[in-house]
Each structure stands twice: as structure tokens, then as C-alpha cells.
């Protein structure tokens, strides 16, 4: 699985509308056969920062994502709303989903 976390610093005037601005891109990506998840979160410390946590089944799925029409469209439509180039961490991990955080296990 390719696991990616990216931080987006959004212009203050676009910050509240970021979910709307990214809606088409988000929905299209979530619809990709190889997308495992594609989830946005807003920072509780900086309201102009959003974090994207995404995962793709394998290298082939990741390549299909960056070669898609909706990715190309996002390359044009998203940067005008950003303060800087997003920062990213991308790693390949040997699992295909979330594991439990045993240190915070919830008793049933």
C-alpha cells in the first residue's frame, strides 16, 4: 500500500471553502478502483492548514491516480488557493489497511 500524508497551507480567504473547492477532486479520487481512502482534516491549531491522508492499493493504483483527468484538473484549480507548495510524506507499507492502536485499546 502507498500511504501518503500531505499538508496544504490554504489562503485565508479560501480556508473555509476548501472542502467545497476540493469536492470534485476528492469524490473522483475516492471513486478510483485503487484508492483505499482519501480523507481531509483541518488543523485545530491553524485554520488555514489542511492535512490529507490518502492510501492507494499499490504502485499501479498510485500511478493511475496521478495520470487521471481529475488529478490534472486539480493541478490547475487548487494552486491558486494555496499559500505554498504542499508538503508530503509518501511511503510504501506492507499492509492494506489500518491496524489497531493497542496502547489505547478500548475495553468492550
C-alpha positions as CSV (number, residue, x, y, z in Angstrom):
1,X,0.0,0.0,0.0
2,X,1.2,3.5,-0.8
3,X,0.4,5.7,2.3
4,X,0.5,9.5,1.8
5,X,0.1,12.4,4.2
6,X,0.2,15.9,2.7
7,X,-0.1,19.3,4.4
8,X,-1.8,22.1,2.5
9,X,-1.5,25.8,3.6
10,X,-4.6,27.4,2.2
11,X,-5.0,31.1,1.6
12,X,-7.1,32.6,4.5
13,X,-9.8,33.7,2.1
14,X,-10.2,30.1,0.8
15,X,-9.8,28.2,4.0
16,X,-13.5,27.9,5.0
17,X,-14.4,26.9,1.4
18,X,-11.6,24.3,1.0
19,X,-13.9,21.3,1.3
20,X,-16.1,22.8,-1.4
21,X,-13.1,23.7,-3.6
22,X,-11.7,20.2,-3.4
23,X,-15.0,18.3,-3.5
24,X,-14.9,17.2,-7.2
25,X,-11.3,16.1,-6.9
26,X,-12.0,14.3,-3.6
27,X,-15.1,12.5,-4.9
28,X,-13.4,11.4,-8.1
29,X,-10.3,10.1,-6.3
30,X,-12.4,8.2,-3.8
31,X,-14.1,6.6,-6.8
32,X,-10.8,5.2,-8.2
33,X,-10.6,1.4,-8.0
34,X,-7.2,1.5,-6.3
35,X,-8.0,4.2,-3.8
36,X,-8.2,2.8,-0.2
37,X,-9.0,6.2,1.4
38,X,-8.7,9.9,0.8
39,X,-9.6,12.0,3.9
40,X,-9.1,15.6,4.7
41,X,-8.7,17.1,8.1
42,X,-8.4,20.7,9.2
43,X,-5.7,21.7,11.8
44,X,-7.1,22.7,15.2
45,X,-4.1,25.0,15.6
46,X,-4.0,26.7,12.2
47,X,-7.4,27.0,10.5
48,X,-5.6,27.7,7.1
49,X,-3.9,24.3,7.2
50,X,-5.5,21.1,5.9
51,X,-4.0,17.6,6.1
52,X,-4.8,15.0,3.5
53,X,-4.4,11.3,4.5
54,X,-4.6,9.0,1.5
55,X,-3.7,5.5,0.5
56,X,-3.6,3.5,-2.7
57,X,-3.5,-0.2,-3.2
58,X,-0.2,-0.3,-4.9
59,X,2.2,1.5,-7.3
60,X,-0.1,0.9,-10.2
61,X,-3.0,2.5,-8.4
62,X,-0.9,5.4,-7.4
63,X,0.3,5.9,-11.0
64,X,-3.3,5.7,-12.2
65,X,-4.2,8.4,-9.7
66,X,-1.6,10.9,-10.8
67,X,-2.3,10.2,-14.5
68,X,-6.1,10.8,-14.1
69,X,-8.0,13.6,-15.6
70,X,-9.2,14.8,-12.2
71,X,-5.6,14.9,-10.9
72,X,-4.7,17.1,-14.0
73,X,-7.7,19.3,-13.3
74,X,-6.6,19.7,-9.6
75,X,-3.2,20.7,-10.7
76,X,-4.8,23.7,-12.3
77,X,-7.6,24.5,-9.9
78,X,-6.0,24.0,-6.5
79,X,-2.7,26.0,-6.5
80,X,-4.4,29.5,-6.8
81,X,-5.9,28.8,-3.4
82,X,-2.6,27.8,-1.7
83,X,0.0,29.9,0.1
84,X,2.8,27.5,-0.7
85,X,3.5,24.1,-2.4
86,X,2.0,21.3,-0.3
87,X,4.4,19.2,1.8
88,X,4.2,15.5,1.5
89,X,5.3,12.2,3.1
90,X,4.8,9.1,0.9
91,X,5.8,5.6,1.9
92,X,5.1,2.1,0.8
93,X,4.0,-0.1,3.7
94,X,3.4,-3.8,3.9
95,X,-0.3,-3.7,4.9
96,X,-3.6,-2.9,3.2
97,X,-5.5,-1.1,5.9
98,X,-5.5,0.4,9.4
99,X,-4.1,-1.5,12.4
100,X,-5.5,-1.1,15.9
101,X,-3.6,1.2,18.3
102,X,-3.2,-1.3,21.1
103,X,-1.8,1.1,23.6
104,X,-5.2,2.8,23.6
105,X,-7.4,-0.3,23.5
106,X,-11.0,0.2,24.3
107,X,-12.5,-2.4,26.6
108,X,-15.6,-3.9,25.2
